[in-house]
Amino acid sequence: MSAKTILLVDDDVDILETTQYLLLRENYNVITAKDGEEAVLKYKITTPDIVFMDIKMPKLNGFEAFSKIKKLDNQAKIVFTSA
């Protein structure tokens, strides 16, 4: 069984790096993005199994990025997070 890929999106670098570290320790493949715009781009490139996305971010907020990703893939699994 291959490791699942997670797209982790947050503009807070500390949260992003800490969460990435924890997920890598559990043997997930982790891709990170620092804003909604980067998240959409990385989703197009990688098509991860699930996305954990912050709501309040620069460029595109989580809801805007969600809409764009769902247009690319209506089966996308996205979980919103907020600190």
Secondary structure, DSSP 8 states (H G I E B T S, - for coil): ----EEEEE-S-HHHHHHHHHHHHHTT-EEEEESSHHHHHHHHHHH--SEEEEESS-SSS-HHHHHHHHHHH-TT--EEEE--
